[in-house]
């Protein structure tokens, strides 16, 4: 059984690996990994608004306590609040219980190390091996958890401190869609404390409605609210508030690429982007690269996944990075994506510019893009398939420096993904179809998705 995926553990609540026995054993094995000879280790834990989150937290705490690890419980917390709390509390690790943008009944477990960064794939693999190779203990009495309110208070203060006490958003109208998730207790008081006129939607969590009809995966309600209130900015968070997407004053949605452009342009103008580079994934639009090139800012590409983005940023000494999903990271202020911090920083940028967001993004032109999938029966290196490699080379040659091809397998599904960007939509559609045909001929299954 595989436990950890691309972003921790995720499954419907009560089914392996989110059943009681596995989760409790995970807590015990984590305590064993963190154990030191001189003192009890400490773990900070919190999660989103799903009805299963408190129960999973109790199961984890039961295993942790059996392994002599103390739990500091923050209750409903955004995932980045857990990461920040690890540092403030000098804890040995952090656990966020959330399934991010997924709907109920899914839930999940994300781990942070003692420096506030997500656990590395190697560390997760070692923990997984320990869990699967060791005997699960019969721990029948679930631990009782008491919420420590200072964790949430600390996080709110941290966010306010990011922009300084003298910062004012007075006169700004902002729509905040908290996805009935972990941002709900934090978003309104944060922005109102800075003087903004706030309209909040998706702020009635009932344990089952997280991400349902609201949030970054369902932004229509936010877009409509922006138009209705004539807001300067709209923000839609995901369930655990580690990312956000924004809308301009016209109710037009903008993804993480556009947000990175605005943020990088602002920092560069203040000589605070040193080196003048940012990290984006292979899926970020070529338009981002071209627009930043004109400003003297380079883009370092990496594989998909926020953990990979952060790892690349740390390796290259680059301050800013992120994904199209709105999972943006500023290493000067945090260790992982933070939707509330992103929304706050972009609000301050917008307020300082004194121009509509649509004007701020005017120099960002998105290249036409096509993304197609082929269901496959196996995943050999695509470069070793002669006809696939030949057509891929022809695509690259045809596009030249005015386009881009990304050819890869899905990390979680039996799919090959073809992404092509270029100046002409019909051309890239035709090129993608040629490549899809060769992949289907070589390793395709009967049914595509």
Order of alpha helices (4+ residues) and beta strands (2+ residues): beta-alpha-beta-alpha-beta-alpha-beta-beta-alpha-alpha-beta-alpha-beta-alpha-beta-beta-beta-alpha-beta-alpha-beta-alpha-beta-beta-alpha-alpha-beta-alpha-beta-beta-alpha
